[in-house]
């Protein structure tokens, strides 16, 4: 690896193995086929997840690009049954309000084919919960550090994380109980960290069913210029 300074900052050489067009097509097809098998799953096996797998998932998420490379995220892994129960109780309280008064009739109707409601047993069933926090700003040596494009950066990291979960043979459901401030309270996070996403993770139950849905076609989502 070569190193050099540019404008007084250290740089390292970067290279990728050169591949043919056909190899590039094959890799892109393989990755699409793998990710297209990903589904939102709410039924989890009790099989534990090796800690090394969880660590690798977080390392993958942490490799995502971010504004000015500030990496404005914290990933909390919750395996303690008592904490999982607290999170479920608090999440269900908010979701019950959502379904009873906050959500529109159209919204509730649009969710019916997915079979969701305010009850969230998967928050206790899953062997681990990954709670993603976005950092409004950073703190280093007691000094406040400005962060940039925080939501965008954390959203990209969560995309990496969801892909990594699937690649590891695990399943998840993207859960965003609103409001989510109870997560910061239960996990005793500092005030500059705000809950962004809750991901229960684990292996799918032996016999699991998911809604029979379709994704939009390429023609519906792609525009070339």
C-alpha positions as CSV (number, residue, x, y, z in Angstrom):
1,X,0.0,0.0,0.0
2,X,1.4,3.3,-1.0
3,X,1.1,6.5,1.1
4,X,1.3,10.1,0.3
5,X,0.3,13.5,1.6
6,X,-2.2,15.7,-0.3
7,X,-2.8,19.2,1.0
8,X,-1.1,18.1,4.3
9,X,-3.4,15.1,4.9
10,X,-2.4,11.5,4.7
11,X,-3.7,9.4,1.8
12,X,-3.3,5.7,0.9
13,X,-3.5,4.1,-2.5
14,X,-6.7,2.4,-3.5
15,X,-7.3,-0.3,-6.0
16,X,-9.8,-3.0,-6.9
17,X,-9.0,-6.2,-8.8
18,X,-9.8,-5.6,-12.5
19,X,-12.6,-7.8,-13.7
20,X,-14.3,-8.2,-17.1
21,X,-17.7,-6.9,-18.0
22,X,-19.1,-10.5,-17.8
23,X,-17.6,-11.0,-14.3
24,X,-19.1,-7.7,-13.2
25,X,-22.5,-8.7,-14.6
26,X,-22.3,-12.0,-12.8
27,X,-21.4,-10.4,-9.5
28,X,-24.3,-7.9,-9.8
29,X,-26.8,-10.7,-10.6
30,X,-25.6,-12.9,-7.8
31,X,-25.9,-10.0,-5.3
32,X,-29.4,-9.1,-6.6
33,X,-30.5,-12.7,-6.4
34,X,-29.3,-13.0,-2.8
35,X,-30.8,-9.7,-1.6
36,X,-34.1,-10.3,-3.5
37,X,-34.6,-13.3,-1.2
38,X,-34.6,-11.0,1.9
39,X,-38.0,-10.7,3.6
40,X,-39.3,-8.9,6.7
41,X,-39.8,-11.7,9.2
42,X,-41.5,-11.4,12.6
43,X,-41.2,-15.0,13.8
44,X,-37.9,-15.9,15.4
45,X,-36.3,-19.1,16.5
46,X,-34.8,-19.3,20.0
47,X,-31.5,-20.3,18.5
48,X,-28.8,-17.9,19.8
49,X,-26.6,-15.8,17.5
50,X,-22.9,-16.2,17.9
51,X,-21.4,-12.9,19.2
52,X,-18.8,-12.9,16.5
53,X,-21.6,-12.7,13.9
54,X,-23.2,-9.7,15.7
55,X,-19.8,-8.0,15.9
56,X,-19.3,-8.5,12.1
57,X,-22.7,-7.1,11.4
58,X,-21.9,-4.0,13.3
59,X,-18.5,-3.7,11.7
60,X,-20.2,-3.9,8.3
61,X,-22.6,-1.1,9.2
62,X,-19.8,1.0,10.6
63,X,-18.0,0.8,7.2
64,X,-20.7,2.9,5.6
65,X,-19.9,6.3,4.2
66,X,-20.9,9.3,6.2
67,X,-20.8,13.1,6.1
68,X,-17.2,14.3,6.5
69,X,-16.5,10.7,7.8
70,X,-17.9,11.7,11.2
71,X,-19.7,8.3,11.6
72,X,-22.6,9.7,13.6
73,X,-24.0,6.4,14.9
74,X,-24.1,4.2,17.9
75,X,-25.3,0.5,17.7
76,X,-26.7,-1.0,20.9
77,X,-27.1,-4.8,21.1
78,X,-29.8,-5.9,23.6
79,X,-29.8,-9.5,24.7
80,X,-30.9,-9.1,28.3
81,X,-34.4,-10.5,28.7
82,X,-35.4,-7.9,31.3
83,X,-34.4,-5.0,28.9
84,X,-36.1,-6.7,26.0
85,X,-39.3,-7.0,28.0
86,X,-39.1,-3.3,29.0
87,X,-38.6,-2.3,25.3
88,X,-41.6,-4.4,24.3
89,X,-43.9,-2.9,26.9
90,X,-42.9,0.6,26.0
91,X,-43.1,0.0,22.2
92,X,-46.5,-1.7,22.5
93,X,-47.9,1.3,24.5
94,X,-46.9,3.7,21.7
95,X,-48.1,1.4,19.0
96,X,-51.5,0.9,20.7
97,X,-51.9,4.6,20.6
98,X,-50.8,4.7,17.0
99,X,-53.4,2.1,15.9
100,X,-56.2,3.6,18.0
101,X,-55.8,7.3,17.4
102,X,-52.7,8.5,15.6
103,X,-52.8,6.6,12.3
104,X,-55.2,7.4,9.6
105,X,-57.9,5.0,8.4
106,X,-56.1,4.7,5.0
107,X,-52.8,3.9,6.7
108,X,-54.3,1.1,8.8
109,X,-56.1,-0.2,5.7
110,X,-52.8,-0.2,3.8
111,X,-51.2,-2.3,6.5
112,X,-53.9,-5.0,6.7
113,X,-52.4,-7.3,4.0
114,X,-49.2,-7.3,6.1
115,X,-50.9,-8.6,9.2
116,X,-49.4,-6.0,11.5
117,X,-51.0,-4.7,14.7
118,X,-49.9,-3.0,17.9
119,X,-48.7,-6.3,19.6
120,X,-44.9,-6.9,19.1
121,X,-44.0,-10.3,20.6
122,X,-40.9,-10.4,18.4
123,X,-39.3,-7.8,20.6
124,X,-38.9,-10.5,23.3
125,X,-38.8,-13.6,21.0
126,X,-35.7,-12.4,19.0
127,X,-32.4,-13.4,20.6
128,X,-31.1,-9.9,20.1
129,X,-32.3,-6.4,19.4
130,X,-30.1,-4.0,17.5
131,X,-31.0,-0.4,18.4
132,X,-29.5,2.2,16.1
133,X,-29.0,5.7,17.5
134,X,-28.0,8.8,15.5
135,X,-25.7,11.2,17.1
136,X,-26.8,14.9,16.6
137,X,-23.2,15.8,17.3
138,X,-20.1,14.1,18.6
139,X,-18.1,14.5,21.8
140,X,-14.3,14.0,21.9
141,X,-12.2,14.9,24.9
142,X,-15.1,16.7,26.3
143,X,-15.5,18.9,23.2
144,X,-18.6,19.1,21.0
145,X,-18.0,18.0,17.4
146,X,-20.3,19.0,14.6
147,X,-21.9,16.2,12.5
148,X,-23.2,16.5,9.0
149,X,-26.0,14.8,7.1
150,X,-26.7,12.7,10.2
151,X,-30.0,11.1,9.1
152,X,-28.7,10.4,5.6
153,X,-25.5,8.8,7.0
154,X,-27.2,6.7,9.5
155,X,-29.8,5.6,7.0
156,X,-27.0,4.4,4.7
157,X,-25.4,2.5,7.5
158,X,-28.7,0.8,8.3
159,X,-29.0,-0.3,4.7
160,X,-25.5,-1.9,5.0
161,X,-26.7,-3.5,8.3
162,X,-29.9,-5.0,6.9
163,X,-28.0,-6.5,3.9
164,X,-25.4,-7.9,6.3
165,X,-28.1,-9.5,8.4
166,X,-29.5,-11.3,5.4
167,X,-26.1,-12.3,4.1
168,X,-25.4,-13.9,7.5
169,X,-28.5,-16.1,7.2
170,X,-30.4,-14.1,9.8
171,X,-33.8,-12.3,9.5
172,X,-35.1,-9.0,10.9
173,X,-38.0,-6.6,10.8
174,X,-37.4,-2.9,10.6
175,X,-39.3,-1.5,13.6
176,X,-39.8,2.2,14.1
177,X,-42.3,2.7,17.0
178,X,-43.1,6.4,17.1
179,X,-42.1,8.2,19.2
180,X,-39.0,6.2,20.1
181,X,-37.6,8.3,23.0
182,X,-38.3,5.4,25.4
183,X,-35.3,3.5,23.8
184,X,-32.9,6.2,24.9
185,X,-34.4,6.2,28.4
186,X,-34.3,2.4,28.8
187,X,-30.8,2.1,27.5
188,X,-29.6,5.2,29.3
189,X,-28.1,6.8,26.2
190,X,-26.7,10.4,26.3
191,X,-28.9,13.3,25.2
192,X,-27.1,13.8,21.9
193,X,-28.1,10.3,20.7
194,X,-31.6,9.9,19.2
195,X,-33.2,6.5,18.4
196,X,-33.3,5.9,14.7
197,X,-34.2,2.2,14.1
198,X,-34.9,-0.9,16.1
199,X,-34.0,-4.2,14.4
200,X,-34.8,-7.5,16.1
201,X,-32.5,-10.2,14.7
202,X,-32.3,-13.9,14.8
203,X,-32.9,-17.1,12.8
204,X,-36.3,-17.6,11.3
205,X,-38.6,-20.1,12.9
206,X,-38.6,-23.5,11.3
207,X,-42.0,-22.9,9.7
208,X,-42.5,-19.3,8.9
209,X,-44.9,-17.5,6.6
210,X,-44.6,-14.0,5.1
211,X,-47.1,-12.0,3.1
212,X,-47.2,-12.8,-0.6
213,X,-46.1,-9.4,-2.0
214,X,-44.3,-8.1,-5.1
215,X,-41.7,-5.4,-5.5
216,X,-42.1,-2.8,-8.3
217,X,-40.7,-3.7,-11.6
218,X,-37.4,-2.2,-12.9
219,X,-39.5,-0.2,-15.4
220,X,-41.4,1.4,-12.5
221,X,-38.3,2.6,-10.6
222,X,-35.6,3.3,-13.2
223,X,-35.2,6.3,-15.4
224,X,-32.1,6.6,-17.7
225,X,-31.0,10.1,-19.0
